[in-house]
């Protein structure tokens, strides 16, 4: 009986959880010219959530957990969806973005405004926390 309960729980709860997670992700759009991707902030500014979405987008584009995600255009008016804010990222940044990253001083933060700010895909995935209020 216990085994049957677990099976029924997994069949009915996990698809619902997957749908809920998909509904709460910020949309991600590829930038023209294969220059990277943009996370559009439709949920309100939550830097951890945006880094999570950037990490998931990087993974879906074939990046390994040890590869870095770079801010290539800071938080501001979206390039993909005018009227909404967004942040542009790349896993293959230009030399100017790499130079900006090298010039950043101090500990890394979740800042989305500094071009060159970066973290590994694995670190970004660590910010993917889904809260369920009950």
N, C-alpha and C positions, 0 to 999 in steps of 0.2 A: 504494500500500500504506500509506503514511504517513497519507494522508487517511482511509482505512478504519479505521486504528487509532484515530485521533482521534474518529471518529464512534462507534465501539464503546465507547471510553472514556467519552464523554459520555453515552451511553445507559445504561450500566451503573453508572457511578460517581455521577453527579449525583442521580438519584433516591435512592440510598442516603444521600448526604450530606444531602439535604433531610429524609429520614425521621429521621436521627440528630439533626439540629438541632431538629426538632419534639419529639423525645423528651426533650431536655435543657432545654427552656424551662420556667420556672415558670408555673403556671397563672394566668390573669387572669380576674377576675369583675367584672361591673358592680355598682356599689353601688346600693341602692334610691333611687328618686326622681331618677335621672339625675344623681347628685351626683359621679360620677367612677368610678374603677375601683380594684380592689385586686390587687396582685401577691402571691400566696401563696408563701412561701419554702419550697418543698418540697425544694430542692437544698442547703440550708444557707446560712448568711448569707454572701453574696458581694455586697457593695453594688453593684459594677460590673454584675454579672449582673442584679440587680433593676432598676437604672436602664435597662439594655438592654431588659428585658422591658416596662418602663413606656413606653419610647420606641416600641417595636413596637406596643404596645396603642394608644398615642396615634395613630400612623400609621394603624392599622386603623380608627380612629374618625374619620378624615378630617383630622387635624392636619397642618399643613405643617411642614417641617424647621425653620423659624424660630420656630414657636410654642413656648411654654414649658410644661413639665410641673412641677407643684407638688406637694410632699408636703402632703397635707391631714390625714393622721393618721399619726403616726410608727410606726416599727417596734414591733410588739407582737402580742398575740393577734388572730388573723384574725377579721374580721367575717363572712367567707364560709365558712370552714372551721375551726370551733372545734377547738382542740388543736394547731393549726399557727400559726406567726407569719406576719404579712403587713404590707404597707405600702399605704396608700391614696393615690391620686394624682388630680389633675384637670388638665385643660387649660383649664377655665373655673372658676377658684377663686372662693370667696366674698370679700367685702371684708375680712373678718377675716384670711383667709389672705394676701391681698395686703398687708395692714398688717404681718403677721408677716414676710413676705418683705422688705419695705422696712426693717424694723428689724434684720435680720441684718447683722452687721458682719464685716469681713474677707473673705478670698477664699472662693469657693464650694468646697465639698468634696462628697464622695460621701455625706455623712451622710444617714441615713434617719430620724433621730430628731427633727430640727428641723422643726416645721410651718412651711411657707413656703419651705423650701429648694427650689431649682428649677434647671433647666437647659433648654436648648432641646432639642427632639426630635432635632435633628441631633447635638447633643453626646451625648445618651443612646444614639443609634444607634451612635456611635463606640465604645461599650463592648461592642458585640456581636461578641466575638471567640470563635471556636470553636477549641478546641485538639484536635488529634488525636494521641494518643500512638501511636507505632509500634513 
